[in-house]
Amino acid sequence: MPKNYSEYICQQCGYKSASFLGKCPNCGEWNSLVETSVSTSDKKLETRNLKLEELVKLSEVKSQSMPRISSGFDEFNRVLGGGIVPGSIVLISGDPGIGKSTLLLQAAMEIAGFARGPASRFHPASTRSGLKSNVGGQEYAELRAVGSPPTTVTPHKTDSSVLYVTGEESAHQVKIRADRIGKIPDNLFILPSTDVDVIVGVSEKVKPTLLIVDSIQTLTCDRLAGSAGSVGQVRECSQVLQAHAKKSHTPIFIVGHVTKEGNIAGPKVLEHLVDAVLNLEGDNMHSYRILRSTKNRFGSTFEVGVFEMSDRGMLEVSNPSQIFLAQRIEKRAGSVVASTITGERPILAEVQALTTSTIFGIPVRRTAGLDPSRVQIVIAALSKAANIPLGNLDIYVNVAGGLKIGEPAADLPVALAIASAALDRPLPEGTCAFGEVGLLGELRPVSNIKGRINEAKRLGFTQFISPDRFKTLEEAISYSIHGSQD
């Protein structure tokens, strides 16, 4: 007859001990051993009952096309790779108050049958022409088709149900946020519970189109000792939800907290268990939010979705380039428009540079939205290859609007912005730049040049500073700032 006994298991490396230890002898972590109930039942019987029919050849497995579920947001679908895959688990993280719960509640209301509500889901500026454009509707559709990810999203049924599990708020608190967003559908269910077994049981009865858990750090499992949010509880609850998703083909969205360093709280195995990891980024001083994918088994990990936080919830920004350039002051030294690629989507952003005489012995270098190490390389190339003295100047480089650019194509716009600020010479109107800068001052080609140029032309830019036109950094600066190629 099976018996139960207690065992202390390290939540980092899995080391087992019969008694509690303050420090794990195997991995050296402190206070990582958690008391766990273990059964003496012989687990070898599970392998003895293995049926030979369960062993299949991968070549004989039939391919199945799984239609994706629309989240109700084109920007959300883009980041997910085309929509929500049935049976998938998506982890959404972000700083407190960034808008994770609001975005998921809006998606829940959309999927549950609510059709947009009183407020438009799109940012008002994204549907009006705030910048110059000489491209017609048909041409615009053709240009946007370049590099756009395929979307095989099927519209959700109007009778779809959504189960929203809240462990941090009561049903009345969720109702207040939902009333602010719009009309609440009848088939949106709220479950204020933290017991993962209760959540799975209710989900099996309701059989929702989507299950949302807010958040994983509040869930507990009775089979494991420890408080909510501990490493053991997060790991066990995640495995229970994963098994439920694969068995019932119910997609699950999980909200995860972040640490003060910006990392997802909990064990690293949490990120390995899920199918996609999305991070909602933004600054409390700006209203724009960027949804970025860092892991996606069903799509690209470089796609981003842009939203704006408003009093009616999240508004989609269907034209991010126009938004990021809306407040730009033309004919100002230190301002350069860069054409970047996020996933397969071209986005135009303004790179700003400011140079001032240093009052210290060592000049200051500050960056925002760019890789600081690459900016240092560009500054060195400017001083050596382009003969621009920067040793006695404090240099500040920023990407306007809160956008983060990580690709090397931002090297040339950064170099032109710094050179323009240092020489106090603005670039000609309608100029757009992109390209990688090498250590010797050479310009290297980047990907998807056609998509970058088409997006810039659509917004009225006519002059392009790129590696296919100039071979060295000195030539690009001579033409864009001095007006000659000599």
C-alpha positions in Angstrom: 0.0 0.0 0.0 1.6 3.3 -1.0 2.7 5.7 1.7 3.5 9.4 1.7 6.5 11.0 3.2 8.2 14.4 3.1 11.4 15.1 1.1 13.3 18.4 0.7 14.0 19.2 -3.0 16.1 22.0 -4.3 14.1 24.2 -6.6 17.1 25.2 -8.7 18.9 21.9 -9.4 16.6 19.2 -8.1 18.9 17.9 -5.3 17.0 15.8 -2.7 17.6 15.7 1.0 15.9 13.9 3.9 16.2 17.0 6.1 16.2 20.7 5.6 19.4 22.4 4.6 20.0 26.1 4.5 22.4 25.8 1.5 22.1 23.3 -1.3 25.2 21.1 -1.3 24.9 20.6 -5.1 24.3 24.1 -6.6 25.2 26.3 -3.6 21.9 28.2 -3.6 20.6 29.4 -0.2 17.0 28.6 1.0 16.2 26.7 -2.1 15.2 23.4 -0.5 11.3 23.1 -0.3 9.5 20.4 1.6 7.6 18.2 -0.9 5.2 15.3 -0.4 6.4 12.1 -2.1 4.5 8.9 -2.7 6.1 5.4 -2.4 4.1 4.0 -5.3 6.3 2.3 -7.8 6.6 4.5 -10.8 8.1 1.7 -12.8 4.6 0.4 -13.4 4.0 3.3 -15.7 6.7 2.3 -18.1 5.5 -1.4 -17.9 2.1 -0.4 -19.2 3.6 1.4 -22.2 1.7 0.3 -25.3 3.7 -0.3 -28.4 1.1 1.6 -30.4 2.2 4.8 -28.8 5.5 4.6 -30.6 5.2 6.2 -34.0 7.5 7.2 -36.8 7.7 11.0 -37.4 7.6 10.5 -41.2 4.2 8.7 -40.8 2.6 11.5 -38.7 0.0 13.4 -40.8 0.4 17.1 -41.1 -2.5 19.0 -39.6 -3.4 22.7 -40.4 -4.4 24.3 -37.2 -6.4 27.5 -37.8 -5.4 30.3 -35.6 -7.7 32.4 -33.4 -7.8 36.1 -33.9 -7.1 38.1 -30.8 -9.1 41.0 -32.1 -5.9 43.1 -32.6 -3.9 43.1 -35.8 -0.8 44.2 -33.9 -1.3 41.4 -31.3 -1.7 38.8 -34.1 1.4 40.1 -35.8 3.6 39.5 -32.7 2.0 36.1 -32.2 2.9 35.1 -35.7 -0.6 35.3 -37.2 -2.9 34.7 -34.3 -3.4 32.4 -31.3 -2.5 28.7 -31.9 -4.9 26.3 -30.1 -3.2 24.5 -27.3 -0.4 27.0 -27.0 0.8 28.7 -23.8 1.9 32.4 -24.1 3.7 34.2 -21.3 3.3 38.0 -21.2 5.6 40.0 -18.9 6.2 43.6 -18.3 6.7 46.2 -15.6 3.9 46.9 -13.1 1.2 49.2 -14.5 2.5 48.9 -18.1 -0.9 47.5 -19.4 -0.6 43.7 -19.4 -4.0 43.1 -17.7 -5.7 45.8 -19.8 -4.4 44.4 -23.1 -5.5 40.8 -22.2 -8.9 42.0 -20.9 -9.5 43.8 -24.2 -8.4 40.7 -26.1 -10.8 38.6 -23.9 -13.7 40.9 -24.7 -12.9 40.8 -28.4 -12.7 37.0 -28.5 -15.9 36.6 -26.4 -17.9 38.3 -29.1 -17.6 42.0 -28.3 -17.2 43.9 -31.6 -14.9 46.9 -30.9 -17.2 48.8 -28.6 -17.6 52.6 -28.5 -14.0 53.5 -28.9 -11.9 52.6 -32.0 -9.2 50.1 -31.5 -6.9 52.1 -33.7 -4.9 55.2 -32.8 -6.6 58.2 -34.4 -3.3 59.5 -35.9 -2.6 56.2 -37.5 -5.6 56.6 -39.8 -5.0 60.2 -40.9 -2.2 61.7 -43.0 0.0 63.7 -40.7 3.1 63.4 -43.0 3.6 63.9 -46.7 2.6 61.0 -48.8 2.5 60.7 -52.6 1.4 57.1 -52.7 -2.1 56.1 -53.6 -4.3 53.4 -52.0 -3.4 50.6 -54.5 0.3 51.5 -54.4 0.2 51.6 -50.6 -1.3 48.1 -50.4 1.4 46.8 -52.7 4.2 48.5 -50.7 2.8 47.2 -47.4 2.7 43.7 -48.9 6.5 43.8 -49.1 7.8 42.0 -46.1 4.4 41.6 -44.4 4.1 38.3 -42.5 1.4 35.9 -43.8 -1.8 36.0 -41.8 -3.9 32.9 -41.7 -6.2 34.1 -38.9 -9.7 32.8 -38.8 -12.3 35.2 -37.2 -13.5 34.0 -33.8 -17.1 32.8 -33.4 -19.5 35.3 -31.8 -20.4 32.6 -29.2 -16.8 32.0 -28.1 -16.3 32.0 -24.4 -13.3 33.3 -22.5 -12.3 32.3 -18.9 -10.4 35.1 -17.2 -8.7 33.9 -14.0 -7.7 36.7 -11.6 -5.6 36.0 -8.6 -4.7 39.7 -7.9 -8.0 41.4 -8.3 -11.6 40.7 -7.3 -14.4 40.4 -9.9 -15.6 43.9 -9.0 -12.2 45.4 -9.7 -12.1 43.7 -13.1 -15.6 44.9 -13.8 -14.5 48.5 -13.2 -11.7 48.2 -15.8 -14.0 46.4 -18.3 -16.7 49.1 -18.0 -14.0 51.7 -18.9 -13.0 49.7 -22.0 -16.5 49.1 -23.5 -19.5 46.9 -23.5 -19.0 43.6 -21.7 -20.0 40.4 -23.5 -22.2 37.8 -21.8 -19.8 34.9 -22.3 -16.8 36.4 -20.6 -16.4 34.5 -17.3 -14.3 35.8 -14.3 -12.8 33.3 -11.8 -11.1 34.9 -8.8 -9.2 31.9 -7.6 -5.5 30.9 -7.0 -5.9 27.1 -6.8 -4.5 25.7 -10.0 -6.5 22.5 -9.7 -9.8 24.5 -9.3 -8.8 26.5 -12.4 -8.2 23.4 -14.5 -11.5 21.9 -13.3 -13.5 24.9 -14.2 -11.8 25.2 -17.6 -12.7 21.6 -18.3 -16.4 22.3 -17.6 -16.6 25.7 -19.4 -14.3 24.7 -22.3 -13.4 28.2 -23.2 -11.9 29.4 -26.4 -9.1 31.2 -24.4 -8.0 30.8 -20.8 -6.2 33.9 -19.2 -4.3 33.5 -16.0 -3.4 36.8 -14.2 -0.9 36.0 -12.8 1.2 32.9 -12.4 2.9 34.2 -9.3 -0.4 34.0 -7.4 -1.2 30.4 -8.1 -0.7 27.5 -5.7 -0.9 23.8 -5.8 -1.9 21.7 -2.7 0.5 18.9 -3.7 3.5 21.2 -3.0 4.4 23.0 0.1 5.5 26.7 -0.1 3.9 30.0 -0.5 2.5 31.5 -3.8 5.2 32.9 -6.0 7.9 30.5 -4.8 10.1 28.7 -7.3 8.4 25.4 -6.6 4.9 26.7 -6.8 5.5 28.5 -10.1 7.1 25.5 -11.6 4.4 23.1 -10.5 1.5 25.3 -11.5 3.1 26.0 -14.9 3.4 22.3 -15.6 -0.2 21.7 -14.6 -1.4 24.4 -17.0 0.8 23.1 -19.8 -0.6 19.6 -19.4 -4.2 21.0 -19.5 -3.4 23.1 -22.6 -2.0 20.2 -24.6 -4.8 17.8 -23.5 -7.7 20.1 -24.2 -6.2 22.2 -27.0 -7.1 25.3 -25.0 -4.8 28.3 -25.6 -3.6 29.9 -22.3 -2.2 33.4 -21.7 -0.2 33.7 -18.6 0.9 37.0 -17.0 4.3 36.9 -15.4 5.9 39.4 -13.0 9.3 40.9 -13.6 12.1 41.6 -11.2 13.7 45.0 -10.6 16.4 44.0 -13.1 13.7 43.5 -15.8 13.9 39.7 -15.9 10.8 37.4 -15.6 10.4 36.4 -12.0 10.5 32.7 -11.2 12.5 29.8 -12.5 14.0 29.8 -15.9 12.0 26.6 -16.7 8.9 28.8 -16.9 10.2 30.3 -20.1 11.1 26.9 -21.4 7.6 25.4 -20.8 5.7 28.1 -22.7 5.4 28.3 -26.5 5.9 32.1 -26.7 7.3 34.8 -24.4 6.0 38.3 -25.1 7.3 41.4 -23.3 5.3 44.6 -23.1 7.7 47.5 -23.0 7.2 51.2 -22.4 7.9 54.2 -20.3 5.5 55.7 -17.7 6.4 59.1 -19.2 5.2 58.0 -22.7 1.8 56.7 -23.7 3.2 54.3 -26.3 3.6 50.6 -25.5 5.6 48.1 -27.6 4.8 44.4 -27.5 7.9 42.4 -28.4 8.4 38.7 -28.9 11.5 37.1 -27.4 10.5 33.5 -28.0 7.9 32.1 -30.4 7.6 28.6 -31.6 4.9 29.6 -34.1 6.3 32.8 -35.6 9.2 35.3 -35.7 11.0 36.5 -32.6 11.7 39.9 -34.1 8.1 41.2 -34.6 6.8 44.1 -32.6 3.3 45.5 -32.1 2.7 49.2 -31.2 -0.1 50.4 -28.9 -1.0 53.6 -27.2 -2.4 53.6 -23.6 -5.5 55.7 -23.3 -8.5 56.1 -20.9 -10.4 53.5 -23.0 -7.6 50.9 -22.9 -5.0 50.0 -25.5 -5.3 51.6 -29.0 -3.6 50.0 -31.9 -1.0 52.0 -33.9 -1.3 50.6 -37.4 1.3 53.0 -38.8 4.1 53.3 -36.2 6.4 55.2 -38.6 3.9 58.1 -38.8 3.5 58.1 -35.0 7.2 58.1 -34.2 7.9 61.0 -36.7 4.8 63.1 -35.8 6.6 65.4 -33.4 9.8 65.7 -35.4 11.3 69.2 -36.0 12.7 69.4 -39.5 15.9 71.3 -40.5 17.3 70.9 -37.0 20.9 69.8 -36.5 21.3 66.4 -34.8 18.1 64.8 -36.2 18.2 62.0 -38.7 15.3 59.7 -39.8 16.4 56.0 -39.7 14.6 53.2 -41.6 14.7 50.0 -39.4 13.3 46.5 -39.7 11.6 44.8 -36.8 10.9 41.2 -37.9 9.6 41.7 -41.5 8.1 45.2 -40.8 9.9 48.4 -41.8 9.5 51.2 -39.3 10.8 54.8 -39.5 12.1 56.4 -36.4 14.0 59.6 -35.5 17.5 59.3 -34.2 18.5 62.4 -32.2 22.0 63.5 -31.1 23.2 66.3 -28.9 26.9 67.3 -28.4 28.1 69.8 -25.8 31.5 70.8 -24.6 32.6 68.7 -21.6 33.3 70.2 -18.3 35.0 67.1 -16.9 38.2 65.4 -17.8 36.4 62.4 -19.4 33.6 63.1 -21.9 30.1 61.7 -21.2 28.5 59.2 -23.5 24.8 58.5 -23.0 22.4 56.5 -25.2 18.7 55.6 -25.0 17.0 53.1 -27.3 20.3 52.0 -28.8 23.1 49.5 -28.1 25.8 51.6 -26.1 28.7 49.5 -27.4 27.7 50.0 -31.1 27.4 53.8 -30.4 30.9 53.8 -29.0 32.2 52.1 -32.2 30.4 54.6 -34.4 31.9 57.5 -32.4 35.4 56.0 -32.8 34.9 55.5 -36.5 33.7 59.2 -36.8 36.9 60.4 -35.1 39.3 58.2 -37.0 37.8 57.8 -40.5 35.8 61.0 -40.9 38.3 63.2 -39.0 35.6 64.8 -36.8 37.0 65.8 -33.4 34.8 64.4 -30.6 37.3 63.9 -27.8 36.2 67.0 -25.9 32.4 66.7 -26.4 29.7 65.1 -24.3 27.5 63.0 -26.7 23.9 62.1 -26.1 22.1 59.8 -28.5 18.4 59.0 -28.3 15.6 57.3 -30.4 12.5 59.4 -30.1 9.2 57.9 -29.0 10.7 55.2 -26.8 11.5 52.8 -29.6 14.5 50.4 -29.1 16.6 49.7 -32.2 19.0 46.7 -32.0 20.0 46.1 -35.6 23.3 47.3 -37.1 21.4 49.4 -39.7 21.1 52.2 -37.1 24.9 52.8 -37.2 24.8 55.1 -40.2 21.8 57.3 -38.9 23.6 57.5 -35.5 26.9 58.6 -37.2 25.1 61.2 -39.3 23.1 62.5 -36.3 26.3 62.9 -34.2 28.2 64.6 -37.1 25.3 66.9 -37.8 25.1 67.9 -34.1 28.9 68.4 -33.8 29.2 70.5 -37.0 25.8 72.2 -36.4 24.7 71.4 -39.9 21.2 69.9 -40.4 20.6 67.3 -43.1 18.6 68.2 -46.2 14.9 67.9 -45.9 13.4 64.5 -46.9 16.6 62.5 -46.1 16.4 59.0 -44.7 19.4 56.8 -43.8 20.3 53.2 -43.0 23.4 51.1 -43.0 26.1 49.4 -40.9 29.4 51.1 -40.1 32.6 49.1 -39.8 35.6 49.8 -37.7 37.5 51.2 -40.7 34.7 53.5 -41.6 33.3 51.4 -44.4 29.6 51.1 -45.0 28.2 47.5 -45.1 24.9 46.5 -46.7 21.8 45.5 -44.6 18.8 43.4 -45.3 15.5 44.3 -47.0 16.7 47.5 -48.7 13.6 47.6 -50.9 11.2 47.4 -48.0 13.0 50.2 -46.2 13.0 52.5 -49.2 9.3 51.8 -50.0 8.2 52.7 -46.4 10.3 55.9 -46.6 8.9 56.9 -50.0 5.4 56.3 -48.7 5.9 59.0 -46.1 7.4 61.5 -48.5 11.2 60.9 -48.2 13.2 61.3 -51.4 16.9 61.3 -50.4 18.5 58.0 -49.2 21.9 57.7 -47.5 22.7 53.9 -47.7 25.6 51.6 -48.3 24.4 50.8 -51.9 25.1 54.5 -52.7 28.1 55.3 -50.6 31.1 53.1 -49.8 32.6 55.0 -46.8 31.3 57.0 -43.9 33.3 60.0 -45.0 31.5 60.0 -48.4 28.1 59.8 -46.7 28.9 62.7 -44.3 30.4 64.8 -47.1 27.2 64.4 -49.3 24.5 64.7 -46.6 26.0 67.5 -44.5 28.4 69.3 -46.8 26.4 68.8 -50.0 29.1 67.2 -52.1 30.6 63.8 -52.7 34.2 65.0 -53.1 
